[in-house]
């Protein structure tokens, strides 16, 4: 059965790979829309990048909506030092021909989730959770209508990647994370603990360059010049594509249902995900926390699917 998904995204290099992986899997996933959020780069960049990536993947018909331009209560914290000022550093795509839809992304989420049957739509979050949190604040009844949220977010054993304590997507809008974690929606978290196991090593990059499609070559270009600390540890981790891969082949990953809370007040640990791995708090589990990955299986899936795209 094909799963209907909406991708909430802030493209972003690894967002681009995740979107392409979803587009390459039409038998399993029906992408209803992309909703952009400010995150890795400002909203004007993320919504444009979303449309560019859809056109690269041969699906300009999929609508793109612009959501929130800033976090719920804080100034924006961008990640241009990782993704470049365009968000897609290393890849030069033409201006998108498909227009941005006029409806605000949060309003779109409210409207489509209310119109669909309960449990019919899964949300894939690849950036800060601002859009979903604002939709839940505006329409709390949506929580009972969402099949599942799969979110690339959090860190426990790996520490943070934007501060020593916090992973970027949570740190960028911790109040939004708090809303989602407390919503009661079935939630799967894809944290740094898992994504740091899924690295595009030089050998894997060489294999990717041999995939003769424009989409595969574009992904190779995005990561060909990565030279940051994460790359130095054995290759660039592909964070966001793990969200899509989990939907396609959940057996590639394993984890544990635990309680996860987020720090919203401490200047030292703002955005830290407090993952109760051993159940010491007695708080009820609210998320499936993925912790182990079959990296070879992941890359076999990714390279196969990229070979099916334009």
C-alpha positions, -999 to 999 in steps of 0.1 A, spaced: 0 0 0 13 34 -10 18 57 20 8 94 16 34 117 29 41 154 33 77 165 35 84 195 58 119 207 48 146 234 49 168 223 19 198 219 27 221 194 11 208 163 29 172 175 26 178 174 -12 189 137 -10 159 128 11 134 145 -13 150 127 -43 148 94 -25 111 99 -18 105 109 -55 123 77 -66 100 55 -46 65 60 -60 54 25 -54 58 30 -16 54 68 -11 30 93 -26 45 128 -20 15 151 -16 34 183 -11 66 199 2 62 226 29 93 248 34 105 262 67 133 285 76 163 266 89 195 257 72 190 289 51 162 316 51 127 307 39 131 324 6 160 300 -1 144 269 13 111 272 -7 130 279 -39 153 250 -33 124 227 -27 110 236 -61 144 232 -78 148 197 -63 114 186 -74 122 197 -110 156 180 -109 137 148 -98 112 151 -126 82 161 -104 75 198 -108 38 190 -104 42 184 -67 31 216 -49 54 236 -26 41 258 2 61 283 22 56 280 60 72 298 89 101 323 83 113 321 119 110 300 150 80 303 173 96 326 199 133 330 191 154 346 163 164 324 135 196 303 137 208 294 103 233 267 92 248 285 61 283 275 74 273 239 65 251 242 35 264 275 20 244 307 15 223 291 -12 216 259 9 229 238 -20 265 246 -20 283 227 -48 252 225 -70 240 252 -94 204 245 -104 183 269 -126 155 290 -113 124 268 -108 96 272 -134 69 259 -111 53 287 -89 52 287 -52 17 280 -40 0 310 -24 -15 294 7 7 296 38 23 262 47 8 261 81 -27 267 67 -21 240 41 -12 215 68 -44 223 87 -66 221 57 -52 189 42 -51 170 75 -87 180 83 -98 170 48 -81 136 48 -92 105 67 -77 102 102 -44 83 99 -41 88 62 -11 111 61 24 108 75 46 138 80 83 137 73 101 165 91 136 173 78 142 206 96 129 226 126 94 216 137 80 251 135 54 245 108 39 214 125 40 230 160 22 261 147 -4 240 130 -10 221 163 -13 253 182 -38 266 157 -57 233 154 -51 209 183 -75 184 167 -48 176 141 -28 155 165 -54 127 163 -55 129 125 -18 123 117 -7 88 111 29 93 122 56 120 124 91 108 114 116 136 123 153 139 119 160 153 153 179 149 185 211 135 199 220 114 229 253 95 228 267 117 200 263 150 217 252 180 196 263 193 162 254 230 168 263 231 205 279 205 227 244 195 239 220 201 210 213 188 175 205 216 150 168 209 141 158 209 178 181 238 188 167 259 160 132 259 176 131 241 209 97 254 217 83 238 185 101 205 195 84 207 229 50 210 212 56 180 190 70 159 217 40 166 239 14 162 212 7 124 215 12 119 178 30 86 170 66 99 166 98 84 154 130 103 159 160 99 137 189 113 158 226 119 153 232 87 172 219 69 140 227 93 112 264 95 121 266 58 113 254 66 77 283 83 61 291 90 24 326 78 25 350 84 -4 344 48 -16 306 53 -15 310 87 -32 330 70 -60 302 44 -64 276 72 -65 295 90 -93 290 58 -114 252 61 -112 244 77 -146 215 100 -138 213 137 -134 199 133 -99 228 110 -87 254 133 -102 237 163 -85 240 145 -51 276 137 -58 283 174 -66 266 184 -33 290 163 -12 321 163 -34 337 192 -17 326 186 19 356 193 42 341 199 76 348 181 109 321 155 102 336 147 68 370 143 85 356 115 107 350 93 77 326 110 53 296 132 54 266 118 74 234 117 54 210 128 81 176 135 64 175 107 39 173 83 69 138 96 75 127 84 41 147 52 42 130 43 75 96 45 57 108 25 28 127 -2 47 122 1 85 144 -30 90 174 -10 81 172 7 115 164 -3 151 158 15 183 137 17 214 105 34 225 115 60 252 105 93 267 122 123 251 120 158 266 137 190 254 155 217 273 140 252 266 154 274 293 191 267 300 215 288 280 241 261 283 220 232 271 192 249 251 177 224 226 192 193 243 170 162 238 168 144 272 165 109 260 155 86 289 171 55 274 170 35 306 135 45 318 149 62 350 123 90 350 92 69 350 78 91 323 58 73 296 75 67 262 65 93 236 88 84 207 106 56 189 143 66 192 163 50 164 198 41 174 213 15 150 217 16 112 226 -8 85 247 16 66 255 -7 37 218 -15 33 209 22 33 234 31 6 223 1 -15 188 14 -13 198 50 -20 220 42 -51 193 19 -65 166 46 -62 187 74 -75 193 53 -106 156 54 -113 153 92 -115 160 115 -144 
